[in-house]
Amino acid sequence: MTRRTHRARQPIALTVAGSDSGGGAGLQADLKTFLALGVHGTSVVTCLTAQNPAAVTATHATPPAFVRAQLDAVWAELPPAAAKTGMLFNAEIIQTVADFWTELGSARTSARKTSRKTPPLVVDPVMIATSGARLLQSDAIAALVTRLVPLATLLTPNVDELAALLGRPAAEFNSVEELRCAARELRSRYGCAILAKGGHLTDPAEATDIFWDGREELLLSAPRIRGVATHGTGCTYAAAITGYLALGCRLSHAVQLAKEHITQAIDQSIRIGHHTALNPLWR
């Protein structure tokens, strides 16, 4: 029997997110998405949730010092080519993650600076679960926008998160043009690229998102898929962008490929128990 001497190398991606015990969202969805794209997934657990497709019944935040320990452990041997954040839950965890990212870009990091370069960071500002449970404490929004968002390569808010970030009622966002204006305002405020997701808009025919990085705008539309109620779409979408960035795609192309990925994951969803779940492994 011939032994294999040359092994395929996979890029590494990181998710910094909460755990969904039901497996449909959070870091479980992220890791499945990384796997589907041929990327090795690493994870930092920020919060445990007692969760199923119907509800989040309890949460338990990871101590910030242990969040930092996980980040240090990943970077020591498996520095990722791209990273994303999801559920961060409280201001202390946000500050811990932001401090770590700031140190990555600073000359004051350890002597092994070559293994601690700052990867592109996708910030999914997870605030409220599909079931309505709050996944980010209200007093943590300020920490999110002042500490972490300025470090992001891309911010991926849905309509409700746009409203919270801009301090406006969600009812004000009911058209693609309003989505476009919101993306430009957030870009102006924080300097990162914006993917404003319009899945919650009332357009019965299409789900439309706006990408704006200050130079290039993309209008990303896909037919709205009827009769499918899932959670974890935002996690999967952001994870797909992160995976494609880890594979070396430029940002706008990664977003386009991820839009196709999430559209197919919804269209080819599966039945689990009495519920419908996304299928990140649709390939």
Rosetta silent file (secondary structure, phi, psi, omega in degrees, C-alpha in Angstrom):
SEQUENCE: MTRRTHRARQPIALTVAGSDSGGGAGLQADLKTFLALGVHGTSVVTCLTAQNPAAVTATHATPPAFVRAQLDAVWAELPPAAAKTGMLFNAEIIQTVADFWTELGSARTSARKTSRKTPPLVVDPVMIATSGARLLQSDAIAALVTRLVPLATLLTPNVDELAALLGRPAAEFNSVEELRCAARELRSRYGCAILAKGGHLTDPAEATDIFWDGREELLLSAPRIRGVATHGTGCTYAAAITGYLALGCRLSHAVQLAKEHITQAIDQSIRIGHHTALNPLWR
SCORE:     score description
SCORE:     0.000 S_00000001
   1 L     0.000  129.052 -179.193    0.000    0.000    0.000 S_00000001
   2 L   -82.363  129.221  177.824    1.413    3.383   -1.026 S_00000001
   3 L   -83.844  143.895  179.368    1.484    5.992    1.697 S_00000001
   4 L   -81.941  123.099 -177.756    0.336    9.477    0.897 S_00000001
   5 L  -102.769  -21.015 -179.804    3.203   11.916    1.350 S_00000001
   6 L  -116.319  117.395 -177.001    1.612   15.144    0.107 S_00000001
   7 L  -105.181  143.264  178.822   -1.556   16.251    1.858 S_00000001
   8 L   -63.397  141.461  178.876   -3.995   18.870    0.633 S_00000001
   9 L  -103.303  131.397  177.915   -3.796   22.155    2.504 S_00000001
  10 L  -109.479  140.983  170.809   -6.994   23.915    3.569 S_00000001
  11 L   -68.436  160.044 -176.331   -7.314   27.569    4.500 S_00000001
  12 E  -112.046  137.386  172.847   -8.517   28.311    8.024 S_00000001
  13 E  -126.194  154.132 -177.943  -11.517   30.414    9.031 S_00000001
  14 E  -124.330  136.689  168.024  -12.649   31.422   12.518 S_00000001
  15 E  -114.896  131.564  175.304  -16.078   32.006   13.995 S_00000001
  16 E  -112.499   99.369 -165.831  -16.437   33.914   17.262 S_00000001
  17 E  -159.888  173.374  177.242  -20.041   33.177   18.136 S_00000001
  18 E   -85.125  158.586  178.312  -22.611   31.583   20.378 S_00000001
  19 E   -93.721  132.954  175.826  -23.532   27.905   20.401 S_00000001
  20 E  -105.675  109.749 -177.501  -26.997   26.846   19.219 S_00000001
  21 L   -64.654  -18.393  175.444  -27.912   23.540   20.881 S_00000001
  22 L   -83.466  -10.792  173.606  -30.468   22.963   18.115 S_00000001
  23 L    81.490    2.350 -174.502  -27.725   23.088   15.486 S_00000001
  24 L   -95.447  -18.231 -176.681  -29.469   25.476   13.087 S_00000001
  25 L  -139.106 -166.322  175.615  -27.697   28.749   13.793 S_00000001
  26 H    62.230 -155.086 -174.516  -24.685   30.109   15.645 S_00000001
  27 H   -66.391  -23.906  176.082  -21.282   28.512   15.438 S_00000001
  28 H   -64.404  -44.045  177.033  -22.800   25.163   14.400 S_00000001
  29 H   -64.504  -39.606 -179.820  -24.182   26.781   11.233 S_00000001
  30 H   -61.817  -47.744 -176.664  -20.871   28.574   10.698 S_00000001
  31 H   -65.981  -36.996  176.325  -18.777   25.415   10.952 S_00000001
  32 H   -64.281  -38.222  179.736  -21.082   23.522    8.579 S_00000001
  33 H   -67.327  -44.627  176.558  -20.772   26.373    6.091 S_00000001
  34 H   -57.053  -45.071  179.439  -16.977   26.425    6.329 S_00000001
  35 H   -58.585  -43.932 -178.521  -16.967   22.664    5.746 S_00000001
  36 H   -61.548  -30.724 -177.335  -19.187   23.018    2.685 S_00000001
  37 L   -91.739    0.218 -179.484  -16.750   25.518    1.156 S_00000001
  38 L    79.207   32.685 -179.007  -13.648   23.424    1.807 S_00000001
  39 L  -118.827  138.621  176.306  -12.356   25.599    4.643 S_00000001
  40 E   -78.106  122.509 -177.361  -11.125   24.359    8.032 S_00000001
  41 E   -94.702  130.846  169.901  -13.311   25.911   10.720 S_00000001
  42 E  -114.951  163.502 -174.247  -12.062   27.029   14.122 S_00000001
  43 E  -147.389  148.658  169.930  -14.275   28.518   16.819 S_00000001
  44 E  -123.024  117.808 -175.714  -14.369   30.706   19.905 S_00000001
  45 E   -86.893  119.131 -178.675  -17.509   30.100   21.965 S_00000001
  46 E   -96.157  -23.927 -174.774  -18.901   33.346   23.383 S_00000001
  47 E  -161.849  140.780  170.071  -22.161   32.069   24.824 S_00000001
  48 E   -94.692  137.661  173.178  -24.065   28.848   25.376 S_00000001
  49 E  -123.622  140.526  166.840  -27.733   28.884   24.481 S_00000001
  50 E   -89.386  105.303 -164.997  -30.442   26.385   25.321 S_00000001
  51 E  -146.462  145.765  169.418  -32.112   26.655   21.941 S_00000001
  52 E  -139.876  179.480 -177.377  -34.237   24.851   19.391 S_00000001
  53 L   -60.945  -17.779 -177.133  -35.938   26.089   16.196 S_00000001
  54 L   -92.639  -29.890 -171.715  -38.872   27.403   18.233 S_00000001
  55 E  -164.627  156.921  165.969  -37.180   29.300   21.063 S_00000001
  56 E  -103.661  116.502 -173.371  -34.114   30.289   23.040 S_00000001
  57 E  -100.206  -17.143  178.309  -34.930   29.226   26.597 S_00000001
  58 E  -163.710  153.067  175.902  -31.689   30.120   28.399 S_00000001
  59 E  -133.431  149.865  177.480  -28.289   31.717   27.809 S_00000001
  60 E  -141.642  108.670 -175.855  -24.967   31.404   29.616 S_00000001
  61 E   -74.305  142.450  174.205  -22.195   33.829   28.659 S_00000001
  62 L   -73.687  135.227  176.098  -18.590   32.671   28.477 S_00000001
  63 L   -57.094  136.051 -177.604  -16.332   34.540   30.941 S_00000001
  64 H   -53.560  -36.719  179.633  -14.351   37.165   28.978 S_00000001
  65 H   -63.181  -32.828  179.291  -11.026   35.748   30.193 S_00000001
  66 H   -78.074  -31.180  171.339  -11.959   32.382   28.680 S_00000001
  67 H   -58.825  -46.138  179.167  -12.973   34.050   25.401 S_00000001
  68 H   -63.109  -40.362  179.322   -9.482   35.542   25.325 S_00000001
  69 H   -61.179  -39.412  177.878   -7.908   32.170   26.133 S_00000001
  70 H   -65.104  -43.487  177.854   -9.696   30.612   23.158 S_00000001
  71 H   -59.821  -45.348  179.746   -8.511   33.390   20.842 S_00000001
  72 H   -61.364  -41.814 -177.877   -4.938   32.966   22.043 S_00000001
  73 H   -64.775  -42.611  179.330   -5.117   29.193   21.579 S_00000001
  74 H   -63.248  -48.215 -175.613   -6.398   29.455   17.997 S_00000001
  75 H   -68.574  -25.166 -178.434   -3.807   32.022   16.976 S_00000001
  76 H   -62.143  -35.617 -175.311   -0.930   30.111   18.556 S_00000001
  77 H  -129.485  -20.569 -173.684   -1.184   27.277   16.001 S_00000001
  78 L  -133.067   55.970 -179.237   -4.066   27.959   13.586 S_00000001
  79 L   -59.678  125.673 -174.056   -4.127   31.663   12.640 S_00000001
  80 L   -78.741  155.421  174.528   -7.137   32.085   10.350 S_00000001
  81 L   -83.697  -17.419  176.671   -7.164   33.619    6.898 S_00000001
  82 E  -159.918  156.232 -176.928  -10.545   35.226    7.671 S_00000001
  83 E  -144.853  158.238  174.902  -12.818   35.549   10.684 S_00000001
  84 E  -138.474  154.926  169.231  -16.365   36.443   11.643 S_00000001
  85 E  -115.777  148.237  175.598  -18.217   37.386   14.778 S_00000001
  86 L  -124.858 -120.473  179.906  -21.793   36.431   15.583 S_00000001
  87 L   -67.272  118.263  178.035  -23.523   36.440   18.958 S_00000001
  88 L  -111.579  -20.507  166.760  -21.305   38.338   21.415 S_00000001
  89 E    73.797  -52.137 -176.114  -24.029   38.941   24.021 S_00000001
  90 L  -139.176  168.739 -175.252  -22.468   41.551   26.318 S_00000001
  91 H   -64.725  -35.168 -177.868  -20.132   44.540   26.388 S_00000001
  92 H   -65.111  -40.905  178.141  -17.358   42.705   28.220 S_00000001
  93 H   -67.521  -42.655  177.859  -17.090   40.021   25.531 S_00000001
  94 H   -58.417  -45.868  179.957  -17.172   42.654   22.783 S_00000001
  95 H   -62.606  -38.303  178.637  -14.369   44.574   24.484 S_00000001
  96 H   -62.797  -46.674  179.871  -12.313   41.386   24.839 S_00000001
  97 H   -65.479  -44.189 -179.844  -12.635   40.568   21.139 S_00000001
  98 H   -63.657  -41.171  177.178  -11.966   44.172   20.102 S_00000001
  99 H   -59.520  -43.277 -179.968   -8.884   44.357   22.336 S_00000001
 100 H   -61.993  -46.409 -179.321   -7.525   41.186   20.755 S_00000001
 101 H   -64.709  -37.247  177.427   -8.076   42.486   17.217 S_00000001
 102 H   -63.237  -41.067  178.894   -6.474   45.803   18.108 S_00000001
 103 H   -65.581  -33.808  178.661   -3.425   43.981   19.444 S_00000001
 104 H   -60.048  -35.830 -178.630   -3.150   41.953   16.254 S_00000001
 105 L   -89.975    4.755 -175.830   -2.617   45.163   14.325 S_00000001
 106 L  -104.328  147.755  176.879   -0.206   46.633   16.841 S_00000001
 107 L   -70.099   -7.281 -177.409    3.570   46.378   16.911 S_00000001
 108 L   -88.698    5.921  177.530    3.254   45.552   20.610 S_00000001
 109 L   -71.991  178.890 -173.383    2.102   41.971   19.949 S_00000001
 110 L   -64.280  171.745 -178.712    4.347   39.007   20.700 S_00000001
 111 L   -62.971  -20.421  179.737    7.593   38.250   18.924 S_00000001
 112 L   -89.719   52.300 -175.730    5.698   35.810   16.656 S_00000001
 113 H   -61.267  -30.291 -176.730    4.036   38.681   14.777 S_00000001
 114 H   -63.097  -25.284  179.959    4.091   36.762   11.511 S_00000001
 115 H   -96.075    5.490 -176.241    1.512   34.310   12.879 S_00000001
 116 L  -126.889   32.251  175.966   -0.690   37.061   14.317 S_00000001
 117 L   -67.015  150.936 -177.782   -1.513   39.158   11.275 S_00000001
 118 L   -79.570  119.290  177.197   -4.976   40.655   11.287 S_00000001
 119 L   -82.887  164.100  171.086   -7.343   38.718    8.985 S_00000001
 120 L   -58.447  140.553 -175.689  -10.392   40.293    7.335 S_00000001
 121 E  -121.103  121.195  175.271  -13.188   40.452    9.899 S_00000001
 122 E   -99.098  119.570  179.699  -16.890   40.042    9.081 S_00000001
 123 E  -104.391  111.103  172.956  -19.091   41.409   11.877 S_00000001
 124 L   -95.601  107.602 -171.749  -22.609   39.999   11.927 S_00000001
 125 L   -78.766   68.943 -174.295  -24.299   42.237   14.547 S_00000001
 126 L   -63.952  119.125 -176.997  -26.488   39.502   16.004 S_00000001
 127 L  -120.809  -43.544 -175.851  -29.055   41.180   18.256 S_00000001
 128 E  -136.891  132.499  177.808  -32.327   39.249   18.209 S_00000001
 129 L   -70.245  160.512  176.223  -33.013   35.605   17.329 S_00000001
 130 L   -55.810  -33.192 -179.865  -35.621   34.678   14.745 S_00000001
 131 L   -75.322   -8.708  179.264  -37.754   33.468   17.670 S_00000001
 132 L   103.615   -7.397 -179.457  -37.585   36.965   19.220 S_00000001
 133 L   -71.121  140.602  178.215  -35.077   36.259   22.015 S_00000001
 134 E   -77.876  125.934 -178.667  -32.514   39.003   22.682 S_00000001
 135 L  -110.343   -2.373  173.775  -28.996   37.824   21.845 S_00000001
 136 E  -136.591  122.029  179.546  -27.209   41.114   22.533 S_00000001
 137 L   -60.442  142.502 -173.193  -27.804   43.018   25.748 S_00000001
 138 H   -60.565  -32.294 -179.457  -29.181   46.478   25.045 S_00000001
 139 H   -81.095    2.039  179.064  -26.347   48.224   26.855 S_00000001
 140 H   -95.362   -9.110 -178.547  -23.796   46.396   24.659 S_00000001
 141 H   -61.890  -39.639  179.620  -24.785   48.124   21.403 S_00000001
 142 H   -61.737  -41.832  177.838  -22.568   51.103   22.232 S_00000001
 143 H   -64.493  -37.944  179.702  -19.564   48.818   22.746 S_00000001
 144 H   -60.391  -48.626 -173.522  -20.313   47.081   19.466 S_00000001
 145 H   -80.427  -24.342 -179.050  -20.350   50.265   17.399 S_00000001
 146 H   -93.008  -29.231 -174.342  -17.500   52.067   19.163 S_00000001
 147 H  -104.575  -44.574 -170.882  -15.074   49.188   19.723 S_00000001
 148 H   -97.743  -45.155 -176.155  -15.687   46.384   17.218 S_00000001
 149 H   -57.389  -39.585  177.771  -17.410   47.776   14.124 S_00000001
 150 H   -62.606  -15.930  178.202  -14.539   50.194   13.364 S_00000001
 151 H   -91.840   -6.944 -172.284  -12.244   47.143   13.150 S_00000001
 152 L   -77.320  149.185  166.748  -14.527   45.310   10.701 S_00000001
 153 L   -82.715  -37.839 -177.191  -13.913   44.645    7.036 S_00000001
 154 E  -146.080  137.829  174.059  -17.642   44.104    6.528 S_00000001
 155 E  -113.739  134.653 -171.194  -20.764   44.686    8.634 S_00000001
 156 L  -124.278   63.762 -178.024  -23.834   42.565    7.762 S_00000001
 157 L   -79.462  146.335  167.674  -26.990   43.969    9.446 S_00000001
 158 L   -88.536 -174.875 -173.985  -30.538   42.907    8.643 S_00000001
 159 H   -61.404  -45.219 -179.932  -33.391   45.413    8.724 S_00000001
 160 H   -63.472  -38.162  179.184  -33.970   45.193   12.484 S_00000001
 161 H   -71.892  -35.962  172.661  -30.244   45.562   13.143 S_00000001
 162 H   -56.786  -45.938 -178.943  -30.026   48.518   10.750 S_00000001
 163 H   -60.895  -44.362 -179.657  -32.756   50.201   12.748 S_00000001
 164 H   -66.169  -41.592 -177.951  -30.939   49.586   16.039 S_00000001
 165 H   -68.154  -32.951 -178.646  -27.575   50.738   14.679 S_00000001
 166 H   -96.611   -4.235  178.695  -29.059   53.921   13.208 S_00000001
 167 L    68.940   38.485 -178.403  -31.451   54.597   16.096 S_00000001
 168 L  -129.476  159.581  175.503  -34.587   54.533   13.957 S_00000001
 169 L   -67.131  142.329  179.014  -37.790   52.477   13.906 S_00000001
 170 H   -61.374  -26.066 -179.134  -37.575   49.359   11.750 S_00000001
 171 H   -64.098  -17.047  178.731  -40.797   50.480   10.059 S_00000001
 172 H   -73.388  -16.980 -175.871  -38.795   53.203    8.285 S_00000001
 173 L  -105.058   93.716 -177.523  -36.989   50.573    6.237 S_00000001
 174 L  -136.049   19.067  177.102  -39.471   49.209    3.728 S_00000001
 175 L  -150.734  160.546  178.150  -37.831   49.659    0.311 S_00000001
 176 H   -63.597  -35.565  179.784  -34.585   48.882   -1.474 S_00000001
 177 H   -64.527  -39.741  176.834  -33.870   52.604   -1.783 S_00000001
 178 H   -67.244  -34.072  174.462  -34.095   53.031    1.994 S_00000001
 179 H   -62.701  -42.815  179.447  -31.775   50.025    2.354 S_00000001
 180 H   -61.922  -44.675 -179.805  -29.319   51.739   -0.007 S_00000001
 181 H   -64.676  -38.733  179.207  -29.400   54.976    1.998 S_00000001
 182 H   -64.982  -41.503  178.872  -28.877   53.067    5.252 S_00000001
 183 H   -61.464  -42.031 -179.695  -25.858   51.241    3.818 S_00000001
 184 H   -68.940  -36.432  178.635  -24.291   54.518    2.766 S_00000001
 185 H   -67.374  -43.337  178.524  -24.944   56.129    6.136 S_00000001
 186 H   -64.741  -40.422  176.355  -23.383   53.221    8.032 S_00000001
 187 H   -59.492  -42.396  179.496  -20.377   53.242    5.698 S_00000001
 188 H   -65.337  -37.564 -178.692  -19.951   56.953    6.350 S_00000001
 189 H   -71.473  -42.754 -166.437  -20.178   56.470   10.116 S_00000001
 190 H  -115.302  -14.112  173.242  -17.890   53.478   10.566 S_00000001
 191 L    84.207   -9.034  179.771  -15.654   53.243    7.511 S_00000001
 192 L   -94.425  165.169  172.864  -16.175   49.535    6.829 S_00000001
 193 E   -68.405  152.417 -176.371  -18.014   47.953    3.919 S_00000001
 194 E  -125.209  134.323  166.783  -21.721   47.305    4.517 S_00000001
 195 E  -116.411   99.933  179.879  -24.005   44.483    3.437 S_00000001
 196 E   -88.428  114.200 -171.806  -27.517   45.693    4.263 S_00000001
 197 E   -93.044  127.597 -174.977  -29.741   42.618    4.108 S_00000001
 198 L  -104.844   23.654 -179.110  -33.291   43.077    2.911 S_00000001
 199 L   -60.966  -23.845  179.989  -34.742   39.674    3.655 S_00000001
 200 L   -92.604    0.871  175.255  -37.236   41.287    6.048 S_00000001
 201 L   -68.056  163.317 -172.537  -38.495   43.806    3.484 S_00000001
 202 L   -88.652    3.155  178.374  -42.045   43.323    2.282 S_00000001
 203 L   -58.075  117.883 -175.407  -41.221   42.693   -1.395 S_00000001
 204 L   -75.650  -15.911 -172.173  -43.187   39.489   -2.119 S_00000001
 205 L   -99.365  -37.342 -171.962  -41.086   38.470   -5.116 S_00000001
 206 E  -135.190  150.740  170.086  -37.439   38.986   -4.242 S_00000001
 207 E  -103.879  116.316 -171.441  -35.018   39.105   -1.315 S_00000001
 208 E  -120.370  134.342  177.093  -32.656   41.982   -2.046 S_00000001
 209 E  -121.455  155.024  177.537  -29.455   43.056   -0.296 S_00000001
 210 E  -119.421  124.998  172.588  -27.232   46.096   -0.865 S_00000001
 211 E  -106.279  132.793  178.277  -23.422   45.931   -0.682 S_00000001
 212 E  -145.089  123.089 -179.710  -21.516   49.225   -0.480 S_00000001
 213 L  -115.970   13.655 -178.490  -17.807   49.640    0.214 S_00000001
 214 L    97.304  -18.609  178.022  -17.448   53.324   -0.620 S_00000001
 215 L  -130.108  -40.634 -175.804  -16.605   52.678   -4.267 S_00000001
 216 L  -115.342  132.076  174.905  -18.551   49.661   -5.476 S_00000001
 217 E  -115.738  136.712  175.558  -22.247   49.007   -5.008 S_00000001
 218 E  -122.365  133.562  171.854  -23.895   45.657   -5.619 S_00000001
 219 E  -102.982  109.699 -173.020  -27.627   45.013   -5.799 S_00000001
 220 E  -108.148  108.491 -177.256  -27.979   41.350   -4.825 S_00000001
 221 E  -122.867  146.089  175.319  -31.398   39.883   -5.544 S_00000001
 222 E  -145.479  149.415  178.382  -32.775   36.356   -5.485 S_00000001
 223 E   -57.917  135.776  177.904  -36.314   35.002   -5.814 S_00000001
 224 L   -71.622  129.038 -175.522  -38.022   34.836   -2.434 S_00000001
 225 L   -93.309  116.492 -174.549  -38.516   31.193   -1.496 S_00000001
 226 L   -86.015  153.000  173.255  -42.002   30.579   -0.153 S_00000001
 227 L    77.003   13.829  179.795  -43.084   28.063    2.437 S_00000001
 228 L  -122.055  116.358  176.609  -39.699   27.812    4.170 S_00000001
 229 L  -114.039  110.168 -177.470  -39.354   29.071    7.745 S_00000001
 230 L  -132.057  165.456  167.009  -35.797   28.739    9.023 S_00000001
 231 L  -125.039  164.088 -177.206  -33.398   30.404   11.401 S_00000001
 232 L    94.331    6.773 -178.988  -29.655   30.820   11.020 S_00000001
 233 H   -65.280  -42.461  179.921  -29.773   32.548    7.633 S_00000001
 234 H   -64.046  -41.965  177.765  -27.729   35.525    8.834 S_00000001
 235 H   -60.555  -48.163 -176.587  -25.114   33.258   10.435 S_00000001
 236 H   -65.463  -40.686  179.132  -24.821   31.112    7.324 S_00000001
 237 H   -61.395  -51.266 -179.249  -24.630   34.123    4.982 S_00000001
 238 H   -64.682  -37.042  178.419  -21.857   35.789    7.008 S_00000001
 239 H   -66.291  -37.484  178.216  -20.003   32.479    7.390 S_00000001
 240 H   -65.282  -41.653  175.781  -20.105   31.929    3.631 S_00000001
 241 H   -59.007  -45.423 -179.612  -18.604   35.384    3.052 S_00000001
 242 H   -62.182  -43.443  178.718  -15.901   34.568    5.598 S_00000001
 243 H   -61.116  -43.238  179.610  -15.201   31.206    3.986 S_00000001
 244 H   -68.613  -34.134  173.786  -14.814   32.742    0.550 S_00000001
 245 H   -63.259  -41.172  177.911  -12.504   35.416    1.965 S_00000001
 246 H   -62.648  -30.536  178.158  -10.395   32.641    3.500 S_00000001
 247 L   -78.584   -5.035  175.503  -10.217   31.048    0.053 S_00000001
 248 L   102.553    5.995  178.450   -8.722   34.283   -1.289 S_00000001
 249 L   -70.745  146.280  171.120  -11.731   35.955   -2.925 S_00000001
 250 L   -72.048  160.472 -168.263  -11.896   39.728   -2.910 S_00000001
 251 H   -57.483  -50.329 -175.336  -14.685   41.090   -0.736 S_00000001
 252 H   -63.340  -35.736  178.440  -17.286   41.985   -3.371 S_00000001
 253 H   -70.459  -39.525  177.694  -16.868   38.606   -5.082 S_00000001
 254 H   -59.285  -40.541  179.355  -17.106   36.786   -1.740 S_00000001
 255 H   -65.415  -42.485  178.785  -20.402   38.560   -1.057 S_00000001
 256 H   -62.916  -45.288  179.132  -21.795   37.588   -4.467 S_00000001
 257 H   -64.449  -38.107 -179.888  -20.820   33.941   -4.030 S_00000001
 258 H   -67.867  -33.586  176.614  -22.250   33.921   -0.489 S_00000001
 259 H   -61.810  -41.980  176.837  -25.584   35.288   -1.740 S_00000001
 260 H   -65.506  -39.692 -178.965  -25.850   32.298   -4.057 S_00000001
 261 H   -62.373  -47.089 -176.866  -24.839   29.963   -1.237 S_00000001
 262 H   -70.736  -33.507  177.060  -27.499   31.193    1.196 S_00000001
 263 H   -62.136  -43.854  179.040  -30.160   31.215   -1.536 S_00000001
 264 H   -70.196  -36.103  179.035  -29.436   27.563   -2.301 S_00000001
 265 H   -62.988  -33.482  176.054  -29.229   26.664    1.406 S_00000001
 266 H   -76.091  -48.188 -176.186  -32.781   27.988    1.811 S_00000001
 267 H   -61.538  -35.791 -178.190  -34.117   26.525   -1.443 S_00000001
 268 L  -104.192   33.980 -179.624  -32.664   23.086   -0.649 S_00000001
 269 L   -62.721  162.886 -173.524  -33.624   23.159    3.032 S_00000001
 270 E  -123.640  163.515  176.036  -34.284   19.919    4.892 S_00000001
 271 E   -95.431  129.717  173.434  -36.781   18.589    7.411 S_00000001
 272 E  -130.610  119.873 -174.571  -35.573   17.945   10.964 S_00000001
 273 L    56.780 -126.371  178.691  -38.192   16.757   13.434 S_00000001
 274 L   -99.509   17.674 -172.321  -41.201   19.016   12.945 S_00000001
 275 E  -126.851  164.282  173.487  -39.118   21.884   11.569 S_00000001
 276 E  -103.308  137.551 -179.906  -37.386   23.078    8.430 S_00000001
 277 E  -127.234  147.971  172.077  -33.648   23.746    8.580 S_00000001
 278 L   -57.022  156.393  177.419  -31.188   25.425    6.259 S_00000001
 279 L  -122.355   79.773  179.824  -28.960   23.105    4.276 S_00000001
 280 L   -62.787  -17.495 -178.944  -25.462   24.670    4.241 S_00000001
 281 L   -96.252   25.002 -174.484  -24.163   21.391    2.778 S_00000001
 282 L   -57.686  -23.927 -179.478  -26.424   21.647   -0.284 S_00000001
 283 L   -63.710    0.000    0.000  -23.444   21.161   -2.590 S_00000001
